[in-house]
Amino acid sequence: MLGDALSSFVKRRLNIASGGRATGIDQIPEALLPLLVVRGALGLSLPEVAAITLVFFVLEIPLARLFFRLGLRDRPH
């Protein structure tokens, strides 16, 4: 939730409309911040955290579009 709140804060400062798309700003904090919090408990190294964040960033957009087409999401982003 902190990652989502941070994304929303940054988007407001950049005058991006609520619900508007901001590639990178939408994905990276949502993946990175939780991973940093649980990193120790899961025994993740910083390169592993970076790799997981990158995978999330790369897959989030195409999966969101797929889920929209399948009727599982109300927006394609």
N, CA, C and O atoms as CSV, one atom per row, in Angstrom:
chain,resi,resn,atom,element,x,y,z
A,1,MET,N,N,0.816,-1.190,0.000
A,1,MET,CA,C,0.000,0.000,0.000
A,1,MET,C,C,0.864,1.260,0.000
A,1,MET,O,O,0.497,2.282,-0.579
A,2,LEU,N,N,2.015,1.164,0.659
A,2,LEU,CA,C,2.909,2.316,0.675
A,2,LEU,C,C,3.411,2.628,-0.743
A,2,LEU,O,O,3.523,3.793,-1.125
A,3,GLY,N,N,3.711,1.581,-1.512
A,3,GLY,CA,C,4.157,1.784,-2.893
A,3,GLY,C,C,3.088,2.446,-3.735
A,3,GLY,O,O,3.385,3.328,-4.542
A,4,ASP,N,N,1.843,2.026,-3.554
A,4,ASP,CA,C,0.733,2.618,-4.287
A,4,ASP,C,C,0.525,4.074,-3.874
A,4,ASP,O,O,0.279,4.935,-4.718
A,5,ALA,N,N,0.625,4.341,-2.581
A,5,ALA,CA,C,0.484,5.713,-2.087
A,5,ALA,C,C,1.597,6.609,-2.631
A,5,ALA,O,O,1.352,7.751,-3.019
A,6,LEU,N,N,2.820,6.081,-2.655
A,6,LEU,CA,C,3.944,6.846,-3.203
A,6,LEU,C,C,3.734,7.130,-4.684
A,6,LEU,O,O,3.980,8.244,-5.146
A,7,SER,N,N,3.279,6.125,-5.427
A,7,SER,CA,C,2.994,6.319,-6.855
A,7,SER,C,C,1.950,7.407,-7.053
A,7,SER,O,O,2.114,8.283,-7.903
A,8,SER,N,N,0.879,7.352,-6.271
A,8,SER,CA,C,-0.184,8.351,-6.387
A,8,SER,C,C,0.339,9.748,-6.058
A,8,SER,O,O,-0.004,10.713,-6.740
A,9,PHE,N,N,1.156,9.860,-5.029
A,9,PHE,CA,C,1.734,11.141,-4.641
A,9,PHE,C,C,2.568,11.732,-5.787
A,9,PHE,O,O,2.427,12.907,-6.126
A,10,VAL,N,N,3.427,10.911,-6.370
A,10,VAL,CA,C,4.288,11.380,-7.468
A,10,VAL,C,C,3.445,11.758,-8.679
A,10,VAL,O,O,3.698,12.782,-9.315
A,11,LYS,N,N,2.449,10.944,-9.002
A,11,LYS,CA,C,1.602,11.232,-10.161
A,11,LYS,C,C,0.842,12.545,-9.974
A,11,LYS,O,O,0.687,13.313,-10.924
A,12,ARG,N,N,0.366,12.804,-8.752
A,12,ARG,CA,C,-0.320,14.082,-8.498
A,12,ARG,C,C,0.623,15.248,-8.718
A,12,ARG,O,O,0.229,16.270,-9.279
A,13,ARG,N,N,1.868,15.105,-8.279
A,13,ARG,CA,C,2.847,16.183,-8.444
A,13,ARG,C,C,3.194,16.403,-9.919
A,13,ARG,O,O,3.589,17.500,-10.312
A,14,LEU,N,N,3.043,15.356,-10.729
A,14,LEU,CA,C,3.319,15.462,-12.164
A,14,LEU,C,C,2.064,15.803,-12.961
A,14,LEU,O,O,2.086,15.807,-14.192
A,15,ASN,N,N,0.967,16.091,-12.254
A,15,ASN,CA,C,-0.318,16.432,-12.874
A,15,ASN,C,C,-0.864,15.330,-13.778
A,15,ASN,O,O,-1.465,15.616,-14.813
A,16,ILE,N,N,-0.659,14.090,-13.395
A,16,ILE,CA,C,-1.243,12.957,-14.112
A,16,ILE,C,C,-2.588,12.671,-13.463
A,16,ILE,O,O,-2.685,12.547,-12.242
A,17,ALA,N,N,-3.617,12.569,-14.282
A,17,ALA,CA,C,-4.981,12.385,-13.777
A,17,ALA,C,C,-5.098,11.121,-12.937
A,17,ALA,O,O,-4.360,10.155,-13.132
A,18,SER,N,N,-6.043,11.149,-11.997
A,18,SER,CA,C,-6.316,9.979,-11.171
A,18,SER,C,C,-6.689,8.805,-12.072
A,18,SER,O,O,-7.570,8.925,-12.924
A,19,GLY,N,N,-6.031,7.696,-11.887
A,19,GLY,CA,C,-6.250,6.540,-12.745
A,19,GLY,C,C,-5.455,6.588,-14.031
A,19,GLY,O,O,-5.489,5.642,-14.817
A,20,GLY,N,N,-4.733,7.691,-14.260
A,20,GLY,CA,C,-3.918,7.824,-15.459
A,20,GLY,C,C,-2.710,6.910,-15.412
A,20,GLY,O,O,-2.277,6.489,-14.339
A,21,ARG,N,N,-2.181,6.611,-16.557
A,21,ARG,CA,C,-1.063,5.690,-16.662
A,21,ARG,C,C,0.259,6.437,-16.604
A,21,ARG,O,O,0.430,7.480,-17.236
A,22,ALA,N,N,1.189,5.889,-15.838
A,22,ALA,CA,C,2.541,6.442,-15.734
A,22,ALA,C,C,3.494,5.250,-15.656
A,22,ALA,O,O,3.805,4.762,-14.570
A,23,THR,N,N,3.945,4.798,-16.800
A,23,THR,CA,C,4.798,3.622,-16.864
A,23,THR,C,C,6.035,3.822,-16.000
A,23,THR,O,O,6.707,4.851,-16.076
A,24,GLY,N,N,6.317,2.833,-15.191
A,24,GLY,CA,C,7.448,2.888,-14.273
A,24,GLY,C,C,7.021,3.381,-12.908
A,24,GLY,O,O,7.275,2.726,-11.897
A,25,ILE,N,N,6.369,4.539,-12.876
A,25,ILE,CA,C,5.900,5.089,-11.600
A,25,ILE,C,C,4.822,4.178,-11.014
A,25,ILE,O,O,4.726,4.029,-9.796
A,26,ASP,N,N,4.020,3.577,-11.873
A,26,ASP,CA,C,2.959,2.690,-11.404
A,26,ASP,C,C,3.501,1.337,-10.940
A,26,ASP,O,O,2.981,0.771,-9.978
A,27,GLN,N,N,4.513,0.817,-11.586
A,27,GLN,CA,C,4.954,-0.550,-11.324
A,27,GLN,C,C,6.093,-0.662,-10.310
A,27,GLN,O,O,6.040,-1.509,-9.418
A,28,ILE,N,N,7.088,0.153,-10.429
A,28,ILE,CA,C,8.309,-0.044,-9.632
A,28,ILE,C,C,8.085,0.086,-8.128
A,28,ILE,O,O,8.489,-0.812,-7.389
A,29,PRO,N,N,7.457,1.167,-7.634
A,29,PRO,CA,C,7.255,1.237,-6.173
A,29,PRO,C,C,6.371,0.111,-5.639
A,29,PRO,O,O,6.582,-0.366,-4.523
A,30,GLU,N,N,5.376,-0.320,-6.434
A,30,GLU,CA,C,4.485,-1.390,-5.991
A,30,GLU,C,C,5.225,-2.703,-5.779
A,30,GLU,O,O,4.842,-3.497,-4.919
A,31,ALA,N,N,6.265,-2.936,-6.539
A,31,ALA,CA,C,7.039,-4.172,-6.388
A,31,ALA,C,C,8.228,-3.973,-5.455
A,31,ALA,O,O,8.496,-4.812,-4.596
A,32,LEU,N,N,8.928,-2.877,-5.623
A,32,LEU,CA,C,10.187,-2.669,-4.908
A,32,LEU,C,C,10.009,-2.491,-3.398
A,32,LEU,O,O,10.704,-3.144,-2.620
A,33,LEU,N,N,9.102,-1.631,-2.979
A,33,LEU,CA,C,8.963,-1.353,-1.543
A,33,LEU,C,C,8.578,-2.592,-0.731
A,33,LEU,O,O,9.208,-2.849,0.295
A,34,PRO,N,N,7.564,-3.378,-1.146
A,34,PRO,CA,C,7.272,-4.590,-0.371
A,34,PRO,C,C,8.439,-5.579,-0.349
A,34,PRO,O,O,8.698,-6.220,0.668
A,35,LEU,N,N,9.131,-5.694,-1.466
A,35,LEU,CA,C,10.279,-6.606,-1.502
A,35,LEU,C,C,11.379,-6.162,-0.543
A,35,LEU,O,O,12.013,-6.996,0.103
A,36,LEU,N,N,11.606,-4.867,-0.447
A,36,LEU,CA,C,12.615,-4.371,0.485
A,36,LEU,C,C,12.215,-4.643,1.938
A,36,LEU,O,O,13.066,-4.913,2.786
A,37,VAL,N,N,10.907,-4.567,2.213
A,37,VAL,CA,C,10.425,-4.817,3.570
A,37,VAL,C,C,10.610,-6.284,3.960
A,37,VAL,O,O,11.021,-6.572,5.084
A,38,VAL,N,N,10.315,-7.212,3.054
A,38,VAL,CA,C,10.371,-8.647,3.388
A,38,VAL,C,C,11.686,-9.301,2.973
A,38,VAL,O,O,11.866,-10.509,3.130
A,39,ARG,N,N,12.585,-8.509,2.451
A,39,ARG,CA,C,13.857,-9.022,1.948
A,39,ARG,C,C,14.582,-9.910,2.960
A,39,ARG,O,O,15.013,-11.010,2.615
A,40,GLY,N,N,14.718,-9.455,4.176
A,40,GLY,CA,C,15.413,-10.215,5.207
A,40,GLY,C,C,14.699,-11.511,5.549
A,40,GLY,O,O,15.332,-12.559,5.681
A,41,ALA,N,N,13.387,-11.442,5.693
A,41,ALA,CA,C,12.603,-12.626,6.057
A,41,ALA,C,C,12.660,-13.695,4.965
A,41,ALA,O,O,12.625,-14.891,5.256
A,42,LEU,N,N,12.746,-13.260,3.717
A,42,LEU,CA,C,12.798,-14.210,2.602
A,42,LEU,C,C,14.221,-14.555,2.179
A,42,LEU,O,O,14.429,-15.418,1.326
A,43,GLY,N,N,15.193,-13.882,2.774
A,43,GLY,CA,C,16.585,-14.148,2.426
A,43,GLY,C,C,16.955,-13.712,1.021
A,43,GLY,O,O,17.760,-14.366,0.358
A,44,LEU,N,N,16.374,-12.615,0.563
A,44,LEU,CA,C,16.642,-12.117,-0.786
A,44,LEU,C,C,17.833,-11.168,-0.790
A,44,LEU,O,O,17.983,-10.331,0.101
A,45,SER,N,N,18.661,-11.311,-1.793
A,45,SER,CA,C,19.764,-10.372,-1.983
A,45,SER,C,C,19.242,-9.159,-2.759
A,45,SER,O,O,18.157,-9.209,-3.339
A,46,LEU,N,N,20.004,-8.091,-2.767
A,46,LEU,CA,C,19.586,-6.913,-3.536
A,46,LEU,C,C,19.465,-7.205,-5.028
A,46,LEU,O,O,18.527,-6.718,-5.659
A,47,PRO,N,N,20.393,-7.993,-5.629
A,47,PRO,CA,C,20.196,-8.339,-7.041
A,47,PRO,C,C,18.907,-9.142,-7.283
A,47,PRO,O,O,18.267,-8.983,-8.322
A,48,GLU,N,N,18.529,-9.994,-6.337
A,48,GLU,CA,C,17.273,-10.737,-6.486
A,48,GLU,C,C,16.073,-9.802,-6.390
A,48,GLU,O,O,15.110,-9.945,-7.142
A,49,VAL,N,N,16.129,-8.855,-5.475
A,49,VAL,CA,C,15.059,-7.864,-5.360
A,49,VAL,C,C,14.947,-7.074,-6.656
A,49,VAL,O,O,13.842,-6.840,-7.146
A,50,ALA,N,N,16.073,-6.664,-7.212
A,50,ALA,CA,C,16.078,-5.918,-8.476
A,50,ALA,C,C,15.515,-6.766,-9.614
A,50,ALA,O,O,14.756,-6.263,-10.443
A,51,ALA,N,N,15.876,-8.040,-9.660
A,51,ALA,CA,C,15.400,-8.933,-10.722
A,51,ALA,C,C,13.887,-9.141,-10.623
A,51,ALA,O,O,13.191,-9.103,-11.638
A,52,ILE,N,N,13.382,-9.356,-9.432
A,52,ILE,CA,C,11.942,-9.554,-9.248
A,52,ILE,C,C,11.181,-8.284,-9.624
A,52,ILE,O,O,10.124,-8.350,-10.253
A,53,THR,N,N,11.720,-7.136,-9.239
A,53,THR,CA,C,11.103,-5.852,-9.586
A,53,THR,C,C,11.074,-5.683,-11.098
A,53,THR,O,O,10.069,-5.234,-11.648
A,54,LEU,N,N,12.156,-6.034,-11.772
A,54,LEU,CA,C,12.215,-5.933,-13.230
A,54,LEU,C,C,11.190,-6.855,-13.886
A,54,LEU,O,O,10.512,-6.453,-14.832
A,55,VAL,N,N,11.074,-8.078,-13.395
A,55,VAL,CA,C,10.095,-9.016,-13.951
A,55,VAL,C,C,8.679,-8.471,-13.762
A,55,VAL,O,O,7.863,-8.535,-14.681
A,56,PHE,N,N,8.388,-7.939,-12.583
A,56,PHE,CA,C,7.077,-7.337,-12.330
A,56,PHE,C,C,6.819,-6.193,-13.301
A,56,PHE,O,O,5.732,-6.090,-13.869
A,57,PHE,N,N,7.811,-5.340,-13.489
A,57,PHE,CA,C,7.685,-4.193,-14.393
A,57,PHE,C,C,7.396,-4.649,-15.823
A,57,PHE,O,O,6.533,-4.081,-16.492
A,58,VAL,N,N,8.102,-5.655,-16.285
A,58,VAL,CA,C,7.961,-6.133,-17.665
A,58,VAL,C,C,6.624,-6.856,-17.877
A,58,VAL,O,O,6.003,-6.699,-18.928
A,59,LEU,N,N,6.184,-7.629,-16.915
A,59,LEU,CA,C,4.976,-8.437,-17.089
A,59,LEU,C,C,3.674,-7.729,-16.723
A,59,LEU,O,O,2.612,-8.128,-17.201
A,60,GLU,N,N,3.724,-6.702,-15.901
A,60,GLU,CA,C,2.491,-6.084,-15.403
A,60,GLU,C,C,1.622,-5.521,-16.513
A,60,GLU,O,O,0.409,-5.731,-16.497
A,61,ILE,N,N,2.189,-4.825,-17.458
A,61,ILE,CA,C,1.394,-4.193,-18.512
A,61,ILE,C,C,0.740,-5.226,-19.429
A,61,ILE,O,O,-0.470,-5.145,-19.642
A,62,PRO,N,N,1.478,-6.193,-19.984
A,62,PRO,CA,C,0.789,-7.174,-20.839
A,62,PRO,C,C,-0.227,-8.028,-20.081
A,62,PRO,O,O,-1.268,-8.384,-20.634
A,63,LEU,N,N,0.062,-8.357,-18.830
A,63,LEU,CA,C,-0.902,-9.149,-18.056
A,63,LEU,C,C,-2.149,-8.333,-17.734
A,63,LEU,O,O,-3.254,-8.875,-17.750
A,64,ALA,N,N,-1.997,-7.043,-17.442
A,64,ALA,CA,C,-3.153,-6.184,-17.187
A,64,ALA,C,C,-4.041,-6.111,-18.423
A,64,ALA,O,O,-5.267,-6.150,-18.311
A,65,ARG,N,N,-3.434,-6.007,-19.592
A,65,ARG,CA,C,-4.223,-5.961,-20.838
A,65,ARG,C,C,-4.938,-7.279,-21.079
A,65,ARG,O,O,-6.098,-7.289,-21.493
A,66,LEU,N,N,-4.263,-8.383,-20.827
A,66,LEU,CA,C,-4.875,-9.701,-20.978
A,66,LEU,C,C,-6.056,-9.853,-20.022
A,66,LEU,O,O,-7.130,-10.302,-20.424
A,67,PHE,N,N,-5.859,-9.482,-18.763
A,67,PHE,CA,C,-6.928,-9.595,-17.776
A,67,PHE,C,C,-8.117,-8.700,-18.130
A,67,PHE,O,O,-9.264,-9.051,-17.856
A,68,PHE,N,N,-7.841,-7.548,-18.738
A,68,PHE,CA,C,-8.917,-6.663,-19.200
A,68,PHE,C,C,-9.727,-7.351,-20.290
A,68,PHE,O,O,-10.957,-7.331,-20.261
A,69,ARG,N,N,-9.039,-7.959,-21.249
A,69,ARG,CA,C,-9.724,-8.665,-22.345
A,69,ARG,C,C,-10.544,-9.848,-21.834
A,69,ARG,O,O,-11.590,-10.179,-22.393
A,70,LEU,N,N,-10.060,-10.475,-20.774
A,70,LEU,CA,C,-10.784,-11.606,-20.187
A,70,LEU,C,C,-11.911,-11.162,-19.261
A,70,LEU,O,O,-12.655,-11.993,-18.739
A,71,GLY,N,N,-12.037,-9.856,-19.059
A,71,GLY,CA,C,-13.088,-9.333,-18.200
A,71,GLY,C,C,-12.758,-9.375,-16.713
A,71,GLY,O,O,-13.649,-9.217,-15.879
A,72,LEU,N,N,-11.492,-9.584,-16.373
A,72,LEU,CA,C,-11.074,-9.653,-14.975
A,72,LEU,C,C,-10.667,-8.301,-14.416
A,72,LEU,O,O,-10.523,-8.151,-13.203
A,73,ARG,N,N,-10.481,-7.324,-15.279
A,73,ARG,CA,C,-10.147,-5.959,-14.863
A,73,ARG,C,C,-11.081,-4.992,-15.558
A,73,ARG,O,O,-11.591,-5.276,-16.642
A,74,ASP,N,N,-11.306,-3.842,-14.929
A,74,ASP,CA,C,-12.190,-2.853,-15.550
A,74,ASP,C,C,-11.446,-1.831,-16.390
A,74,ASP,O,O,-12.070,-1.052,-17.110
A,75,ARG,N,N,-10.112,-1.821,-16.309
A,75,ARG,CA,C,-9.279,-0.927,-17.136
A,75,ARG,C,C,-8.111,-1.721,-17.721
A,75,ARG,O,O,-7.626,-2.662,-17.092
A,76,PRO,N,N,-7.659,-1.353,-18.913
A,76,PRO,CA,C,-6.543,-2.098,-19.516
A,76,PRO,C,C,-5.164,-1.723,-18.981
A,76,PRO,O,O,-4.152,-2.163,-19.527
A,77,HIS,N,N,-5.110,-0.926,-17.935
A,77,HIS,CA,C,-3.819,-0.550,-17.328
A,77,HIS,C,C,-3.928,-0.471,-15.848
A,77,HIS,O,O,-2.945,-0.169,-15.171
